Amino acid sequence: MPRDDMRRIEGRLDAVDKQIKAVEDAAWKKTDPEADARKSSFEEQLTAQLAELDEKIATESDPKKKAKLEAEKATKEQWLNAIK
């Protein structure tokens, strides 16, 4: 077999290997237990912070402070929605 044919075949095999690795990497990212644990922990923290903010908002009488707390709550709700 001529050398050029061997190089062409090797190049194709390399391309296939890269595609297989990309698919395997994508599958790992979807099922990565460490990433799931971090996401779950962050979600729990945000949920707790939102509950605390709800309490503060309910008891706050100063309109400016209440507005600031509500803005903080809206931001954290967006973060929570982004990770779900």
TORBA-221785 format. One line per 3 residues: number of its first residue (from 1); their letters; for each residue x, y, z of C-alpha. Coordinates in Angstrom, 3 decimals. Layout:
NUM> A> X Y Z ~ ... $
This chain:
1> MPR> 0.000 0.000 0.000 ~ 1.448 3.385 -0.951 ~ 2.577 5.682 1.817 $
4> DDM> 0.068 8.414 0.889 ~ -2.817 5.958 1.285 ~ -1.534 4.969 4.741 $
7> RRI> -1.323 8.598 5.822 ~ -4.831 9.268 4.537 ~ -6.204 6.237 6.407 $
10> EGR> -4.342 7.216 9.595 ~ -5.740 10.741 9.301 ~ -9.268 9.397 9.013 $
13> LDA> -8.738 7.103 12.003 ~ -7.459 10.050 14.044 ~ -10.551 12.065 13.107 $
16> VDK> -12.810 9.183 14.173 ~ -10.907 8.855 17.468 ~ -11.392 12.589 18.130 $
19> QIK> -15.121 12.320 17.427 ~ -15.460 9.337 19.777 ~ -13.586 11.202 22.510 $
22> AVE> -15.814 14.275 22.060 ~ -18.953 12.128 22.413 ~ -17.533 10.387 25.498 $
25> DAA> -16.592 13.746 27.060 ~ -20.079 15.137 26.417 ~ -21.665 12.049 27.988 $
28> WKK> -19.403 12.390 31.048 ~ -20.326 16.041 31.516 ~ -24.013 15.108 31.544 $
31> TDP> -23.514 12.440 34.216 ~ -20.623 13.905 36.231 ~ -21.504 13.116 39.872 $
34> EAD> -19.226 15.859 41.230 ~ -20.945 18.523 39.123 ~ -24.345 17.228 40.249 $
37> ARK> -23.264 17.429 43.897 ~ -21.996 21.006 43.494 ~ -25.210 22.018 41.721 $
40> SSF> -27.334 20.404 44.430 ~ -25.355 22.123 47.202 ~ -25.624 25.524 45.502 $
43> EEQ> -29.349 24.975 44.952 ~ -29.830 24.172 48.653 ~ -27.893 27.285 49.678 $
46> LTA> -29.945 29.513 47.379 ~ -33.202 28.015 48.628 ~ -32.186 28.680 52.235 $
49> QLA> -31.117 32.246 51.406 ~ -34.430 32.883 49.626 ~ -36.382 31.670 52.664 $
52> ELD> -34.310 33.989 54.879 ~ -34.920 36.906 52.500 ~ -38.668 36.217 52.548 $
55> EKI> -38.625 36.534 56.337 ~ -36.616 39.771 56.213 ~ -38.916 41.243 53.533 $
58> ATE> -42.010 40.349 55.564 ~ -40.695 42.135 58.661 ~ -38.982 45.129 57.010 $
61> SDP> -40.872 48.404 57.358 ~ -38.386 50.732 55.613 ~ -39.419 50.887 51.916 $
64> KKK> -35.836 51.449 50.688 ~ -34.461 48.494 52.640 ~ -37.413 46.359 51.563 $
67> AKL> -36.806 47.246 47.887 ~ -33.122 46.324 48.245 ~ -34.041 42.959 49.790 $
70> EAE> -36.563 42.298 47.028 ~ -33.937 43.075 44.379 ~ -31.523 40.664 46.062 $
73> KAT> -34.271 38.037 46.160 ~ -35.005 38.513 42.437 ~ -31.329 38.030 41.595 $
76> KEQ> -31.068 34.842 43.631 ~ -34.282 33.524 42.083 ~ -32.719 34.054 38.649 $
79> WLN> -29.629 32.115 39.739 ~ -31.820 29.306 41.020 ~ -33.774 29.174 37.764 $
82> AIK> -30.530 29.159 35.775 ~ -29.204 26.027 37.462 ~ -32.425 24.027 37.279 $
